Amino acid sequence: MRVEPFTTLSVRLEGGKFDRMFSDIGATWNGVLEDMNDVKELVPEMFYLPEFLTNENSIDFGDKLDTVNLPPWAENPVDFMHKHQMAIESEYVSAHLHECIDLIFGCAFY
């Protein structure tokens, strides 16, 4: 939603409310791990579009939603994308992907 034309489309769809946006990757991660009702999806933009983490168009989302807080290991959105890509393309993930993805029944970590 922080990148056009998605901002304008979302404003129309949501009636100007921004209650479905996230503002902190760490808090979102913890929320998903701790609360089974907190369901999020990793959109493709998480792996290639650093602009979706910032408010490049200076749209008034309110202070809390302006720019996404990154984990301490990420220097900036571009660094976050690079490290995220490296992790998802790692040999470890390739070797264990079948253990956590089930397109019919969902994800199960053992």
Biopython code that builds the backbone (N, CA, C, O; Angstrom):
import numpy as np
from Bio.PDB.StructureBuilder import StructureBuilder

atoms = [
    (1, "MET", "N", (0.802, -1.208, 0.000)),
    (1, "MET", "CA", (0.000, 0.000, 0.000)),
    (1, "MET", "C", (0.838, 1.262, 0.000)),
    (1, "MET", "O", (0.310, 2.345, -0.254)),
    (2, "ARG", "N", (2.106, 1.157, 0.273)),
    (2, "ARG", "CA", (2.946, 2.348, 0.311)),
    (2, "ARG", "C", (3.443, 2.747, -1.076)),
    (2, "ARG", "O", (4.151, 3.745, -1.209)),
    (3, "VAL", "N", (3.089, 1.989, -2.107)),
    (3, "VAL", "CA", (3.557, 2.243, -3.466)),
    (3, "VAL", "C", (2.341, 2.381, -4.381)),
    (3, "VAL", "O", (1.424, 1.561, -4.345)),
    (4, "GLU", "N", (2.350, 3.429, -5.196)),
    (4, "GLU", "CA", (1.277, 3.612, -6.179)),
    (4, "GLU", "C", (1.412, 2.583, -7.296)),
    (4, "GLU", "O", (2.534, 2.186, -7.611)),
    (5, "PRO", "N", (0.336, 2.143, -7.897)),
    (5, "PRO", "CA", (-1.040, 2.601, -7.750)),
    (5, "PRO", "C", (-1.798, 1.917, -6.613)),
    (5, "PRO", "O", (-2.994, 2.145, -6.429)),
    (6, "PHE", "N", (-1.091, 1.073, -5.850)),
    (6, "PHE", "CA", (-1.755, 0.303, -4.798)),
    (6, "PHE", "C", (-2.304, 1.192, -3.686)),
    (6, "PHE", "O", (-3.315, 0.857, -3.068)),
    (7, "THR", "N", (-1.647, 2.323, -3.427)),
    (7, "THR", "CA", (-2.129, 3.226, -2.387)),
    (7, "THR", "C", (-3.517, 3.736, -2.739)),
    (7, "THR", "O", (-4.449, 3.626, -1.942)),
    (8, "THR", "N", (-3.650, 4.293, -3.934)),
    (8, "THR", "CA", (-4.937, 4.848, -4.358)),
    (8, "THR", "C", (-6.013, 3.771, -4.396)),
    (8, "THR", "O", (-7.138, 3.999, -3.953)),
    (9, "LEU", "N", (-5.676, 2.617, -4.918)),
    (9, "LEU", "CA", (-6.649, 1.521, -4.981)),
    (9, "LEU", "C", (-7.061, 1.064, -3.586)),
    (9, "LEU", "O", (-8.233, 0.771, -3.349)),
    (10, "SER", "N", (-6.113, 1.001, -2.672)),
    (10, "SER", "CA", (-6.416, 0.577, -1.306)),
    (10, "SER", "C", (-7.261, 1.608, -0.575)),
    (10, "SER", "O", (-8.160, 1.254, 0.188)),
    (11, "VAL", "N", (-6.976, 2.874, -0.805)),
    (11, "VAL", "CA", (-7.792, 3.927, -0.186)),
    (11, "VAL", "C", (-9.235, 3.787, -0.645)),
    (11, "VAL", "O", (-10.158, 3.897, 0.162)),
    (12, "ARG", "N", (-9.433, 3.545, -1.924)),
    (12, "ARG", "CA", (-10.795, 3.351, -2.438)),
    (12, "ARG", "C", (-11.439, 2.101, -1.837)),
    (12, "ARG", "O", (-12.592, 2.138, -1.405)),
    (13, "LEU", "N", (-10.705, 1.012, -1.811)),
    (13, "LEU", "CA", (-11.230, -0.254, -1.312)),
    (13, "LEU", "C", (-11.520, -0.210, 0.188)),
    (13, "LEU", "O", (-12.556, -0.702, 0.634)),
    (14, "GLU", "N", (-10.618, 0.373, 0.962)),
    (14, "GLU", "CA", (-10.731, 0.377, 2.422)),
    (14, "GLU", "C", (-11.426, 1.629, 2.952)),
    (14, "GLU", "O", (-11.590, 1.771, 4.164)),
    (15, "GLY", "N", (-11.833, 2.526, 2.080)),
    (15, "GLY", "CA", (-12.522, 3.723, 2.536)),
    (15, "GLY", "C", (-11.627, 4.681, 3.309)),
    (15, "GLY", "O", (-12.098, 5.379, 4.207)),
    (16, "GLY", "N", (-10.349, 4.724, 2.972)),
    (16, "GLY", "CA", (-9.437, 5.646, 3.631)),
    (16, "GLY", "C", (-8.873, 5.149, 4.947)),
    (16, "GLY", "O", (-8.142, 5.878, 5.617)),
    (17, "LYS", "N", (-9.196, 3.930, 5.329)),
    (17, "LYS", "CA", (-8.679, 3.362, 6.579)),
    (17, "LYS", "C", (-7.446, 2.520, 6.270)),
    (17, "LYS", "O", (-7.402, 1.797, 5.274)),
    (18, "PHE", "N", (-6.461, 2.626, 7.131)),
    (18, "PHE", "CA", (-5.215, 1.901, 6.923)),
    (18, "PHE", "C", (-4.984, 0.906, 8.054)),
    (18, "PHE", "O", (-3.866, 0.785, 8.555)),
    (19, "ASP", "N", (-6.012, 0.207, 8.453)),
    (19, "ASP", "CA", (-5.909, -0.703, 9.596)),
    (19, "ASP", "C", (-5.326, -2.067, 9.241)),
    (19, "ASP", "O", (-5.110, -2.887, 10.133)),
    (20, "ARG", "N", (-5.069, -2.329, 7.967)),
    (20, "ARG", "CA", (-4.518, -3.626, 7.569)),
    (20, "ARG", "C", (-3.036, -3.551, 7.236)),
    (20, "ARG", "O", (-2.460, -4.526, 6.755)),
    (21, "MET", "N", (-2.414, -2.407, 7.487)),
    (21, "MET", "CA", (-0.994, -2.233, 7.189)),
    (21, "MET", "C", (-0.153, -2.660, 8.385)),
    (21, "MET", "O", (-0.605, -2.588, 9.528)),
    (22, "PHE", "N", (1.049, -3.096, 8.122)),
    (22, "PHE", "CA", (1.957, -3.390, 9.214)),
    (22, "PHE", "C", (3.039, -2.323, 9.257)),
    (22, "PHE", "O", (3.337, -1.685, 8.247)),
    (23, "SER", "N", (3.624, -2.136, 10.430)),
    (23, "SER", "CA", (4.607, -1.072, 10.576)),
    (23, "SER", "C", (5.924, -1.548, 11.172)),
    (23, "SER", "O", (6.874, -0.771, 11.273)),
    (24, "ASP", "N", (5.992, -2.814, 11.567)),
    (24, "ASP", "CA", (7.196, -3.302, 12.233)),
    (24, "ASP", "C", (7.374, -4.784, 11.917)),
    (24, "ASP", "O", (6.543, -5.609, 12.298)),
    (25, "ILE", "N", (8.450, -5.114, 11.227)),
    (25, "ILE", "CA", (8.673, -6.504, 10.830)),
    (25, "ILE", "C", (8.877, -7.394, 12.051)),
    (25, "ILE", "O", (8.332, -8.496, 12.102)),
    (26, "GLY", "N", (9.641, -6.944, 13.021)),
    (26, "GLY", "CA", (9.880, -7.737, 14.228)),
    (26, "GLY", "C", (8.610, -7.998, 15.011)),
    (26, "GLY", "O", (8.369, -9.124, 15.445)),
    (27, "ALA", "N", (7.792, -6.971, 15.198)),
    (27, "ALA", "CA", (6.534, -7.135, 15.931)),
    (27, "ALA", "C", (5.574, -8.045, 15.170)),
    (27, "ALA", "O", (4.860, -8.844, 15.775)),
    (28, "THR", "N", (5.558, -7.925, 13.857)),
    (28, "THR", "CA", (4.701, -8.787, 13.041)),
    (28, "THR", "C", (5.157, -10.239, 13.147)),
    (28, "THR", "O", (4.334, -11.143, 13.290)),
    (29, "TRP", "N", (6.457, -10.460, 13.078)),
    (29, "TRP", "CA", (7.025, -11.805, 13.215)),
    (29, "TRP", "C", (6.628, -12.414, 14.560)),
    (29, "TRP", "O", (6.156, -13.549, 14.621)),
    (30, "ASN", "N", (6.824, -11.648, 15.639)),
    (30, "ASN", "CA", (6.478, -12.151, 16.973)),
    (30, "ASN", "C", (4.989, -12.409, 17.110)),
    (30, "ASN", "O", (4.580, -13.388, 17.734)),
    (31, "GLY", "N", (4.174, -11.533, 16.528)),
    (31, "GLY", "CA", (2.727, -11.716, 16.599)),
    (31, "GLY", "C", (2.284, -13.001, 15.927)),
    (31, "GLY", "O", (1.433, -13.717, 16.455)),
    (32, "VAL", "N", (2.844, -13.297, 14.786)),
    (32, "VAL", "CA", (2.495, -14.520, 14.058)),
    (32, "VAL", "C", (2.944, -15.765, 14.829)),
    (32, "VAL", "O", (2.238, -16.773, 14.845)),
    (33, "LEU", "N", (4.110, -15.695, 15.465)),
    (33, "LEU", "CA", (4.616, -16.842, 16.219)),
    (33, "LEU", "C", (3.852, -17.086, 17.516)),
    (33, "LEU", "O", (3.738, -18.227, 17.966)),
    (34, "GLU", "N", (3.329, -16.021, 18.117)),
    (34, "GLU", "CA", (2.698, -16.128, 19.435)),
    (34, "GLU", "C", (1.180, -16.241, 19.387)),
    (34, "GLU", "O", (0.578, -16.718, 20.348)),
    (35, "ASP", "N", (0.556, -15.824, 18.319)),
    (35, "ASP", "CA", (-0.902, -15.788, 18.249)),
    (35, "ASP", "C", (-1.384, -16.529, 17.006)),
    (35, "ASP", "O", (-1.181, -16.064, 15.884)),
    (36, "MET", "N", (-2.014, -17.666, 17.203)),
    (36, "MET", "CA", (-2.480, -18.476, 16.072)),
    (36, "MET", "C", (-3.536, -17.753, 15.235)),
    (36, "MET", "O", (-3.778, -18.140, 14.092)),
    (37, "ASN", "N", (-4.170, -16.709, 15.783)),
    (37, "ASN", "CA", (-5.168, -15.953, 15.041)),
    (37, "ASN", "C", (-4.547, -14.831, 14.206)),
    (37, "ASN", "O", (-5.224, -14.223, 13.377)),
    (38, "ASP", "N", (-3.275, -14.563, 14.424)),
    (38, "ASP", "CA", (-2.568, -13.528, 13.671)),
    (38, "ASP", "C", (-1.982, -14.174, 12.422)),
    (38, "ASP", "O", (-0.932, -14.813, 12.479)),
    (39, "VAL", "N", (-2.656, -14.007, 11.310)),
    (39, "VAL", "CA", (-2.259, -14.667, 10.066)),
    (39, "VAL", "C", (-1.777, -13.610, 9.076)),
    (39, "VAL", "O", (-2.483, -12.641, 8.798)),
    (40, "LYS", "N", (-0.595, -13.801, 8.559)),
    (40, "LYS", "CA", (-0.035, -12.897, 7.558)),
    (40, "LYS", "C", (0.487, -13.733, 6.398)),
    (40, "LYS", "O", (0.768, -14.922, 6.551)),
    (41, "GLU", "N", (0.610, -13.110, 5.261)),
    (41, "GLU", "CA", (1.215, -13.787, 4.128)),
    (41, "GLU", "C", (2.444, -13.011, 3.691)),
    (41, "GLU", "O", (2.487, -11.786, 3.799)),
    (42, "LEU", "N", (3.432, -13.721, 3.203)),
    (42, "LEU", "CA", (4.606, -13.076, 2.642)),
    (42, "LEU", "C", (4.312, -12.780, 1.174)),
    (42, "LEU", "O", (4.299, -13.675, 0.330)),
    (43, "VAL", "N", (4.080, -11.520, 0.900)),
    (43, "VAL", "CA", (3.789, -11.119, -0.467)),
    (43, "VAL", "C", (5.089, -11.099, -1.270)),
    (43, "VAL", "O", (6.159, -10.931, -0.685)),
    (44, "PRO", "N", (5.026, -11.261, -2.570)),
    (44, "PRO", "CA", (6.249, -11.268, -3.390)),
    (44, "PRO", "C", (7.104, -10.025, -3.204)),
    (44, "PRO", "O", (8.327, -10.094, -3.325)),
    (45, "GLU", "N", (6.481, -8.891, -2.910)),
    (45, "GLU", "CA", (7.217, -7.648, -2.728)),
    (45, "GLU", "C", (8.254, -7.734, -1.601)),
    (45, "GLU", "O", (9.219, -6.970, -1.584)),
    (46, "MET", "N", (8.053, -8.661, -0.665)),
    (46, "MET", "CA", (9.000, -8.843, 0.444)),
    (46, "MET", "C", (10.376, -9.299, -0.050)),
    (46, "MET", "O", (11.346, -9.267, 0.707)),
    (47, "PHE", "N", (10.464, -9.718, -1.305)),
    (47, "PHE", "CA", (11.717, -10.263, -1.819)),
    (47, "PHE", "C", (12.346, -9.448, -2.939)),
    (47, "PHE", "O", (13.439, -9.779, -3.400)),
    (48, "TYR", "N", (11.672, -8.382, -3.388)),
    (48, "TYR", "CA", (12.280, -7.638, -4.492)),
    (48, "TYR", "C", (11.998, -6.140, -4.506)),
    (48, "TYR", "O", (12.624, -5.424, -5.288)),
    (49, "LEU", "N", (11.096, -5.636, -3.687)),
    (49, "LEU", "CA", (10.676, -4.241, -3.803)),
    (49, "LEU", "C", (10.875, -3.480, -2.483)),
    (49, "LEU", "O", (9.947, -3.389, -1.680)),
    (50, "PRO", "N", (12.065, -2.938, -2.258)),
    (50, "PRO", "CA", (12.314, -2.236, -0.994)),
    (50, "PRO", "C", (11.415, -1.017, -0.789)),
    (50, "PRO", "O", (11.199, -0.599, 0.349)),
    (51, "GLU", "N", (10.893, -0.449, -1.858)),
    (51, "GLU", "CA", (10.039, 0.740, -1.745)),
    (51, "GLU", "C", (8.747, 0.453, -0.970)),
    (51, "GLU", "O", (8.143, 1.376, -0.423)),
    (52, "PHE", "N", (8.321, -0.802, -0.916)),
    (52, "PHE", "CA", (7.075, -1.080, -0.209)),
    (52, "PHE", "C", (7.244, -0.946, 1.313)),
    (52, "PHE", "O", (6.264, -0.976, 2.058)),
    (53, "LEU", "N", (8.483, -0.799, 1.759)),
    (53, "LEU", "CA", (8.766, -0.626, 3.184)),
    (53, "LEU", "C", (8.873, 0.847, 3.583)),
    (53, "LEU", "O", (8.982, 1.161, 4.768)),
    (54, "THR", "N", (8.841, 1.730, 2.620)),
    (54, "THR", "CA", (8.969, 3.159, 2.900)),
    (54, "THR", "C", (7.791, 3.916, 2.301)),
    (54, "THR", "O", (7.038, 3.382, 1.487)),
    (55, "ASN", "N", (7.650, 5.148, 2.714)),
    (55, "ASN", "CA", (6.575, 5.993, 2.215)),
    (55, "ASN", "C", (7.163, 6.974, 1.207)),
    (55, "ASN", "O", (7.284, 8.167, 1.485)),
    (56, "GLU", "N", (7.523, 6.461, 0.043)),
    (56, "GLU", "CA", (8.172, 7.252, -0.995)),
    (56, "GLU", "C", (7.314, 8.419, -1.482)),
    (56, "GLU", "O", (7.848, 9.448, -1.896)),
    (57, "ASN", "N", (6.005, 8.271, -1.435)),
    (57, "ASN", "CA", (5.095, 9.296, -1.957)),
    (57, "ASN", "C", (4.594, 10.248, -0.892)),
    (57, "ASN", "O", (3.739, 11.088, -1.173)),
    (58, "SER", "N", (5.108, 10.140, 0.334)),
    (58, "SER", "CA", (4.734, 11.026, 1.449)),
    (58, "SER", "C", (3.224, 11.069, 1.675)),
    (58, "SER", "O", (2.652, 12.135, 1.903)),
    (59, "ILE", "N", (2.602, 9.930, 1.612)),
    (59, "ILE", "CA", (1.167, 9.837, 1.855)),
    (59, "ILE", "C", (0.933, 9.826, 3.354)),
    (59, "ILE", "O", (1.694, 9.207, 4.099)),
    (60, "ASP", "N", (-0.114, 10.508, 3.802)),
    (60, "ASP", "CA", (-0.384, 10.613, 5.236)),
    (60, "ASP", "C", (-1.060, 9.345, 5.743)),
    (60, "ASP", "O", (-2.284, 9.219, 5.714)),
    (61, "PHE", "N", (-0.237, 8.411, 6.208)),
    (61, "PHE", "CA", (-0.738, 7.194, 6.829)),
    (61, "PHE", "C", (-0.824, 7.356, 8.340)),
    (61, "PHE", "O", (-1.319, 6.468, 9.034)),
    (62, "GLY", "N", (-0.349, 8.471, 8.848)),
    (62, "GLY", "CA", (-0.186, 8.651, 10.278)),
    (62, "GLY", "C", (1.237, 8.258, 10.649)),
    (62, "GLY", "O", (1.866, 7.470, 9.943)),
    (63, "ASP", "N", (1.743, 8.790, 11.733)),
    (63, "ASP", "CA", (3.132, 8.553, 12.128)),
    (63, "ASP", "C", (3.466, 7.079, 12.277)),
    (63, "ASP", "O", (4.551, 6.640, 11.898)),
    (64, "LYS", "N", (2.545, 6.330, 12.820)),
    (64, "LYS", "CA", (2.800, 4.928, 13.136)),
    (64, "LYS", "C", (3.022, 4.069, 11.883)),
    (64, "LYS", "O", (3.722, 3.058, 11.947)),
    (65, "LEU", "N", (2.441, 4.457, 10.765)),
    (65, "LEU", "CA", (2.478, 3.623, 9.565)),
    (65, "LEU", "C", (3.373, 4.161, 8.458)),
    (65, "LEU", "O", (3.392, 3.601, 7.361)),
    (66, "ASP", "N", (4.104, 5.220, 8.716)),
    (66, "ASP", "CA", (4.864, 5.873, 7.661)),
    (66, "ASP", "C", (5.897, 4.956, 7.019)),
    (66, "ASP", "O", (5.789, 4.650, 5.832)),
    (67, "THR", "N", (6.879, 4.520, 7.766)),
    (67, "THR", "CA", (7.927, 3.639, 7.261)),
    (67, "THR", "C", (8.016, 2.417, 8.160)),
    (67, "THR", "O", (7.926, 2.540, 9.381)),
    (68, "VAL", "N", (8.189, 1.251, 7.576)),
    (68, "VAL", "CA", (8.243, -0.001, 8.337)),
    (68, "VAL", "C", (9.540, -0.076, 9.133)),
    (68, "VAL", "O", (10.620, 0.167, 8.595)),
    (69, "ASN", "N", (9.431, -0.412, 10.414)),
    (69, "ASN", "CA", (10.619, -0.641, 11.237)),
    (69, "ASN", "C", (11.233, -1.975, 10.837)),
    (69, "ASN", "O", (10.558, -3.004, 10.801)),
    (70, "LEU", "N", (12.515, -1.936, 10.541)),
    (70, "LEU", "CA", (13.227, -3.129, 10.099)),
    (70, "LEU", "C", (13.915, -3.819, 11.273)),
    (70, "LEU", "O", (14.127, -3.207, 12.319)),
    (71, "PRO", "N", (14.262, -5.088, 11.101)),
    (71, "PRO", "CA", (15.020, -5.791, 12.148)),
    (71, "PRO", "C", (16.402, -5.157, 12.319)),
    (71, "PRO", "O", (16.901, -4.501, 11.404)),
    (72, "PRO", "N", (17.016, -5.349, 13.477)),
    (72, "PRO", "CA", (18.316, -4.732, 13.715)),
    (72, "PRO", "C", (19.414, -5.186, 12.747)),
    (72, "PRO", "O", (20.402, -4.473, 12.571)),
    (73, "TRP", "N", (19.265, -6.335, 12.128)),
    (73, "TRP", "CA", (20.279, -6.830, 11.202)),
    (73, "TRP", "C", (20.184, -6.213, 9.820)),
    (73, "TRP", "O", (21.041, -6.466, 8.973)),
    (74, "ALA", "N", (19.160, -5.408, 9.572)),
    (74, "ALA", "CA", (18.997, -4.764, 8.264)),
    (74, "ALA", "C", (19.363, -3.288, 8.378)),
    (74, "ALA", "O", (18.780, -2.558, 9.180)),
    (75, "GLU", "N", (20.320, -2.858, 7.582)),
    (75, "GLU", "CA", (20.759, -1.462, 7.620)),
    (75, "GLU", "C", (19.739, -0.507, 7.004)),
    (75, "GLU", "O", (19.606, 0.637, 7.438)),
    (76, "ASN", "N", (19.018, -0.990, 5.983)),
    (76, "ASN", "CA", (18.033, -0.170, 5.278)),
    (76, "ASN", "C", (17.167, -1.125, 4.450)),
    (76, "ASN", "O", (17.445, -2.324, 4.416)),
    (77, "PRO", "N", (16.121, -0.619, 3.782)),
    (77, "PRO", "CA", (15.258, -1.514, 3.008)),
    (77, "PRO", "C", (15.979, -2.309, 1.919)),
    (77, "PRO", "O", (15.632, -3.466, 1.681)),
    (78, "VAL", "N", (16.960, -1.724, 1.261)),
    (78, "VAL", "CA", (17.693, -2.445, 0.221)),
    (78, "VAL", "C", (18.505, -3.585, 0.842)),
    (78, "VAL", "O", (18.547, -4.688, 0.297)),
    (79, "ASP", "N", (19.144, -3.317, 1.976)),
    (79, "ASP", "CA", (19.893, -4.355, 2.682)),
    (79, "ASP", "C", (18.953, -5.467, 3.163)),
    (79, "ASP", "O", (19.302, -6.646, 3.101)),
    (80, "PHE", "N", (17.770, -5.090, 3.638)),
    (80, "PHE", "CA", (16.773, -6.077, 4.061)),
    (80, "PHE", "C", (16.416, -6.994, 2.899)),
    (80, "PHE", "O", (16.381, -8.214, 3.059)),
    (81, "MET", "N", (16.149, -6.409, 1.719)),
    (81, "MET", "CA", (15.793, -7.203, 0.545)),
    (81, "MET", "C", (16.921, -8.153, 0.167)),
    (81, "MET", "O", (16.685, -9.329, -0.112)),
    (82, "HIS", "N", (18.135, -7.646, 0.158)),
    (82, "HIS", "CA", (19.282, -8.476, -0.218)),
    (82, "HIS", "C", (19.423, -9.665, 0.727)),
    (82, "HIS", "O", (19.580, -10.800, 0.277)),
    (83, "LYS", "N", (19.370, -9.416, 2.015)),
    (83, "LYS", "CA", (19.522, -10.497, 2.995)),
    (83, "LYS", "C", (18.333, -11.458, 2.950)),
    (83, "LYS", "O", (18.496, -12.663, 3.140)),
    (84, "HIS", "N", (17.150, -10.924, 2.702)),
    (84, "HIS", "CA", (15.952, -11.761, 2.585)),
    (84, "HIS", "C", (16.075, -12.690, 1.376)),
    (84, "HIS", "O", (15.745, -13.873, 1.455)),
    (85, "GLN", "N", (16.548, -12.147, 0.272)),
    (85, "GLN", "CA", (16.753, -12.954, -0.934)),
    (85, "GLN", "C", (17.810, -14.027, -0.706)),
    (85, "GLN", "O", (17.633, -15.176, -1.109)),
    (86, "MET", "N", (18.899, -13.654, -0.066)),
    (86, "MET", "CA", (19.973, -14.614, 0.204)),
    (86, "MET", "C", (19.462, -15.756, 1.088)),
    (86, "MET", "O", (19.826, -16.914, 0.882)),
    (87, "ALA", "N", (18.627, -15.429, 2.061)),
    (87, "ALA", "CA", (18.105, -16.461, 2.957)),
    (87, "ALA", "C", (17.163, -17.409, 2.219)),
    (87, "ALA", "O", (17.279, -18.628, 2.354)),
    (88, "ILE", "N", (16.240, -16.864, 1.447)),
    (88, "ILE", "CA", (15.254, -17.719, 0.778)),
    (88, "ILE", "C", (15.902, -18.569, -0.316)),
    (88, "ILE", "O", (15.381, -19.627, -0.667)),
    (89, "GLU", "N", (17.034, -18.112, -0.856)),
    (89, "GLU", "CA", (17.733, -18.859, -1.895)),
    (89, "GLU", "C", (18.856, -19.734, -1.346)),
    (89, "GLU", "O", (19.609, -20.330, -2.116)),
    (90, "SER", "N", (18.973, -19.815, -0.022)),
    (90, "SER", "CA", (20.066, -20.573, 0.578)),
    (90, "SER", "C", (19.875, -22.075, 0.392)),
    (90, "SER", "O", (18.764, -22.548, 0.152)),
    (91, "GLU", "N", (20.962, -22.806, 0.507)),
    (91, "GLU", "CA", (20.898, -24.261, 0.393)),
    (91, "GLU", "C", (20.054, -24.863, 1.512)),
    (91, "GLU", "O", (19.350, -25.849, 1.296)),
    (92, "TYR", "N", (20.121, -24.273, 2.714)),
    (92, "TYR", "CA", (19.336, -24.791, 3.830)),
    (92, "TYR", "C", (17.846, -24.732, 3.516)),
    (92, "TYR", "O", (17.130, -25.719, 3.690)),
    (93, "VAL", "N", (17.379, -23.574, 3.054)),
    (93, "VAL", "CA", (15.957, -23.428, 2.730)),
    (93, "VAL", "C", (15.574, -24.386, 1.609)),
    (93, "VAL", "O", (14.530, -25.034, 1.679)),
    (94, "SER", "N", (16.401, -24.481, 0.586)),
    (94, "SER", "CA", (16.112, -25.403, -0.515)),
    (94, "SER", "C", (15.992, -26.837, -0.022)),
    (94, "SER", "O", (15.130, -27.584, -0.483)),
    (95, "ALA", "N", (16.853, -27.225, 0.913)),
    (95, "ALA", "CA", (16.843, -28.594, 1.426)),
    (95, "ALA", "C", (15.667, -28.877, 2.349)),
    (95, "ALA", "O", (15.278, -30.034, 2.509)),
    (96, "HIS", "N", (15.091, -27.839, 2.964)),
    (96, "HIS", "CA", (14.038, -28.051, 3.963)),
    (96, "HIS", "C", (12.683, -27.463, 3.571)),
    (96, "HIS", "O", (11.738, -27.525, 4.357)),
    (97, "LEU", "N", (12.578, -26.911, 2.406)),
    (97, "LEU", "CA", (11.339, -26.263, 1.991)),
    (97, "LEU", "C", (10.143, -27.208, 2.040)),
    (97, "LEU", "O", (9.050, -26.806, 2.441)),
    (98, "HIS", "N", (10.338, -28.432, 1.644)),
    (98, "HIS", "CA", (9.252, -29.410, 1.621)),
    (98, "HIS", "C", (8.721, -29.701, 3.034)),
    (98, "HIS", "O", (7.616, -30.224, 3.174)),
    (99, "GLU", "N", (9.481, -29.374, 4.065)),
    (99, "GLU", "CA", (9.044, -29.627, 5.427)),
    (99, "GLU", "C", (8.084, -28.562, 5.952)),
    (99, "GLU", "O", (7.380, -28.801, 6.933)),
    (100, "CYS", "N", (8.047, -27.414, 5.327)),
    (100, "CYS", "CA", (7.221, -26.337, 5.881)),
    (100, "CYS", "C", (6.137, -25.846, 4.943)),
    (100, "CYS", "O", (5.340, -24.997, 5.340)),
    (101, "ILE", "N", (6.069, -26.334, 3.733)),
    (101, "ILE", "CA", (5.037, -25.882, 2.805)),
    (101, "ILE", "C", (4.113, -27.043, 2.467)),
    (101, "ILE", "O", (4.541, -28.105, 2.015)),
    (102, "ASP", "N", (2.866, -26.805, 2.698)),
    (102, "ASP", "CA", (1.831, -27.751, 2.320)),
    (102, "ASP", "C", (0.703, -26.919, 1.735)),
    (102, "ASP", "O", (-0.033, -26.265, 2.474)),
    (103, "LEU", "N", (0.561, -26.936, 0.432)),
    (103, "LEU", "CA", (-0.406, -26.071, -0.230)),
    (103, "LEU", "C", (-1.852, -26.460, 0.039)),
    (103, "LEU", "O", (-2.758, -25.677, -0.246)),
    (104, "ILE", "N", (-2.088, -27.644, 0.578)),
    (104, "ILE", "CA", (-3.453, -28.061, 0.865)),
    (104, "ILE", "C", (-3.829, -27.808, 2.309)),
    (104, "ILE", "O", (-4.894, -27.254, 2.580)),
    (105, "PHE", "N", (-2.971, -28.205, 3.247)),
    (105, "PHE", "CA", (-3.311, -28.110, 4.658)),
    (105, "PHE", "C", (-2.573, -27.016, 5.398)),
    (105, "PHE", "O", (-2.751, -26.887, 6.609)),
    (106, "GLY", "N", (-1.750, -26.219, 4.728)),
    (106, "GLY", "CA", (-1.041, -25.147, 5.388)),
    (106, "GLY", "C", (0.347, -25.544, 5.846)),
    (106, "GLY", "O", (0.876, -26.590, 5.470)),
    (107, "CYS", "N", (0.903, -24.709, 6.641)),
    (107, "CYS", "CA", (2.292, -24.868, 7.056)),
    (107, "CYS", "C", (2.372, -25.642, 8.378)),
    (107, "CYS", "O", (1.581, -25.406, 9.291)),
    (108, "ALA", "N", (3.312, -26.547, 8.468)),
    (108, "ALA", "CA", (3.519, -27.301, 9.711)),
    (108, "ALA", "C", (5.008, -27.397, 9.982)),
    (108, "ALA", "O", (5.736, -28.046, 9.230)),
    (109, "PHE", "N", (5.467, -26.759, 11.046)),
    (109, "PHE", "CA", (6.873, -26.819, 11.415)),
    (109, "PHE", "C", (7.029, -27.878, 12.500)),
    (109, "PHE", "O", (6.298, -27.868, 13.491)),
    (110, "TYR", "N", (7.964, -28.778, 12.316)),
    (110, "TYR", "CA", (8.178, -29.843, 13.283)),
    (110, "TYR", "C", (9.511, -29.687, 13.952)),
    (110, "TYR", "O", (9.872, -30.498, 14.805)),
]
sb = StructureBuilder()
sb.init_structure("model")
sb.init_model(0)
sb.init_chain("A")
sb.init_seg("    ")
for serial, (resi, resn, name, xyz) in enumerate(atoms, 1):
    if name == "N":
        sb.init_residue(resn, " ", resi, " ")
    sb.init_atom(name, np.array(xyz, "f"), 0.0, 1.0, " ", f" {name:<3s}", serial, name[0])
structure = sb.get_structure()
